[in-house]
Amino acid sequence: MANVEIYTKTTCPFCHRAKALLSQKGATYQEIPIDGDADKRNEMITRSGRTTVPQIFINAQHIGGCDDLYALDARADLDRLLK
């Protein structure tokens, strides 16, 4: 099973959509909330080069945000990455 990490904020609707898709796929993931946590937010920016949430990593490979995750699924590449 793939190692999935997702940086999130509690109030982010895109975070909820991304987590829902991962759950639907049967993927387990480590959620890293960055609400009010400057160190975790900086870690996310350093790793992804982006300041928005969610930021998703599969096996330490940066996937991107919610739209990127859904695009991967539409191309049928997400299942392969989650194996």
N, C-alpha and C positions, 0 to 999 in steps of 0.2 A: 504494500500500500504506500502511496506517495506521502511525502511530508508536506503538508499544506499549512502555510502561515498566512493570516489575513489581519492587516492593521485596520482598526475600525474606530468609529465614534458612535456612541449610544444613539444619537439622534439622526444618524445618516440613513436615509431610505435606500441608497445604493448599497450600503453595507448589508442591510437586511436582505436585499434581492440577491446579492452575491452569496451570502451564507445559505439562503434558501436553495439556490441552484446546487451548491456543493452538497448540502444535505440530501437533496433529491437524487444526486448521483451516488449517495452512500459514502461520500468522502468524509473522513474525520479531519478536523482542522484545529490548529492552535490559533485562537483569537487573541490578538494583542491590542487591547484598548489604549488609545492615546489621549483620551479625554483628560485634559489638565495635566498631562505627563510630558513635560518638555523633552526629557531624555528619550522617551520612546518615540516621540514625534521626530526628533532629530535623527534617531536611528533609522526610522522609516525613510526620511528624506535622503539620508546618506545611501541607503541600500537601493532606493528606487529612482532617485532623482526627481521625485514628484512630491508635491505638498498636499495633494487631495487624498481623501479616503474613499473607498477602501484601496489598499495596495495589497496585491495578492502574489504570493510566491509559492511555486510548486517545485519541490526538491531544490530549493535555494535559487531557482530560476525565476526572475521577475516576469510575471504574467501581465501586470498592469492593474487596471481598475475593473469595475463591474461590467462596463461595455466590452472591454477586452475579453473578460471571462466568457460572456455570452457569445461573442464573436468566435472564440475558440470552440465553444460548444456547437455553434451553427456549422462550423467546418468539420465537425466530428473529430477534432483534435483533442478536446478536453478529456474524453474517456481514455485515450492513449496515455496522456500525461498523468492521469490519476491511477493508472495501473501500478 
